[in-house]
Amino acid sequence: FLLPGQLYAAVLKEGLQTVPLAVRVLYHREFRLTKATRVGDVAKMPQMLKWIKASVAPVAGTLNFLLATGNVKSRTGLDLMQVNGFTVMADKLNAYRYLSHFRAMHRGAYFT
């Protein structure tokens, strides 16, 4: 079984694994452009925090997309049999039908 927390954690883990690489690439690019003599010269730059914020922003977007649509945007696929249909969209036509969406078991797009 795939629990919602496990899927959310897997998407978060995949996104956060790209952050150090992105910061490293930006750091080395800036190091080459400024022609700094020591690594510490660039580390004191106030732009480092901006680089980290910019590299973390796509992770939040991916998690928001997962929660809003139920579709997973992943480069690796996370070894899932399906990448869409992880949510049950609830429509509010009447109260009993609305509640039945939460009682139903959604088997996913793989079974349809």
HELIX and SHEET records of a PDB file:
HELIX    1   1 PRO A    4  THR A   34  1                                  31    
HELIX    2   2 VAL A   39  ALA A   43  1                                   5    
HELIX    3   3 GLN A   47  THR A   69  1                                  23    
HELIX    4   4 ALA A   95  ARG A  103  1                                   9    
HELIX    5   5 ALA A  109  PHE A  111  5                                   3    
END                                                                             
